[in-house]
Structures are given as structure tokens and as C-alpha cells.
Amino acid sequence: MTNVSTLRGRPRKGGRVWTVEAIRSLGATMDIETAGAILGVGRTKAYELAKGGEFPVRVLRVGRRYLVSVPAILQVLGVE
């Protein structure tokens, strides 16, 4: 298990740097746009990957929404 307090990387214009604490504070799930931003994937590409079943983590489809679990994102990042 890696003890990482900040996820490194340059934020995009108007973006933010996601810390582990900020990701955990999102609750149990997040929308696909937020998950994409955390992984460095743009909005359009995130939806495209989700629709094609190729997003890096399991995506839950609830009605018209695409949701990703917070623990799954943290696992992909090597935090949990």
C-alpha cells in the first residue's frame, strides 16, 4: 500500500490537483467527469471510454448517469 498524500501532476487549465483526502471526501461514488479529471482524462474521452466499456475502473450506469466508486479510483492510483 502506498502512502501518498498528494497525487502529482500538472493540472489542466482551470483544473485542480486532486489530493487523496479530496478524493476520499467525495463519498462513495463520483460522476464520470470527476473520475476522468482525477485520472487525467477529458470529459468527452471519459464518456467515450465508459460507453465502450474501456474506462480504467468499473463504471456503474444508474439511469442516464455514469458513476465510479471512490475506492476503485484509489485502488487504480495505488493508494488503497
C-alpha angles and dihedrals in degrees: 000000000000121000102217121163097179130029107226125225141095115279118232120245108299089003129122136229109248117222122198089246092053091051092049090049090062091081126229099327141017134198121263093253092058092045089051092049091052091051094044095251122133123240097256094045091047091056091044092053092045093050090049093048091243102111109128092246134035113283122209117213112212110176104304094339128098113212132186125196118243094224090054092054091047090050093052088050090052095243099115 
